[in-house]
Amino acid sequence: MIRSVVITGASSGIGAALAAEAARPGVTLLLVGRNAERLETVAEAARAKGAAAETAAIDLRDADALRARLLDFDDRAPVDLLIANAGVARGGLPEAEGQARFVIETNLLGMIATVEPLMPRMIARGAGRIALVSSIAAIRPSADLPSYSAAKAGVRAYGQAIRSGLRAKGVSVTVICPGFVTTPMSARHHGPKPFEVSAGRAARLILRAAEKRRGALTFPFLFSAMIFLGNRLPPVLSDWFERRYAARIGED
């Protein structure tokens, strides 16, 4: 039974929806994000559903502060489910100087900084679930989001790499690759968003997959099928189709 849950990127979007879906009596949540005010709003909604909820306004690039907060929470409420969901999206070509570093440090290194402190404890307990939120852009990189695609590809590869070894130790890893989800991040994507799903539906799919210890989840199905088939075309054709979905990424 899942009683203790950590969610990063919990102040809005998929993270806030995950908190709402996971909240119930007997569950303790640690909600991590950069915006303290929005985190508290999400936490209050979770408490109204009977959950205990704590917040931690931390930039994931501050690995030391993140580690200390995660270990303190785990001391009091051993973590059953860790959802590394936090991410930022910035686009353009060429990218602004320093932008790629910021995106990769947040999306990839921030994910690793989230998982590393708790992984040894889960192994020692012989129990636990880890869900890593990557992106369909990890499977078919987006021309509009070069560093985001690279970072999310790293998240996917890391999750796949640790999955089999951790499963043998009683810890499951679910690697999640969503397509377009209705969130503030998606609202800044000014262009086609085929088969976009709501944040609530995305959260339900992610939690169900993690609870069932599925190794991977990619959604929505039709968009996933398009990506799968597109990746089997010669590059000149797949790049042509990619340009049909060109978008402008607004400022966050």
Buried (B, 14 or more C-beta within 10 A) or exposed (E): EBBBBBBBBBBBBBBBBBBBBBBEEEBBBBBBBBBEEBBBBBBEBBEEBEBBBBBBBBBBBEBEBBBBBBEEBBEEBBBBBBBBBBBBBBBEEEBEEEBBEBBBBBBBBBBBBBBEBBBEBBBEBEBBBBBBBBBBBBBBBBBBBBBBBBBBBBBBBBBBEBBEEBEEBEBBBBBBBBBBBBBEBBEBBEEEBEBBBEBBBBBBBBBEBBBEEBBBBBBBEEBBEBBEEBEEEEEEEBEEEBEEBEBEBEEE
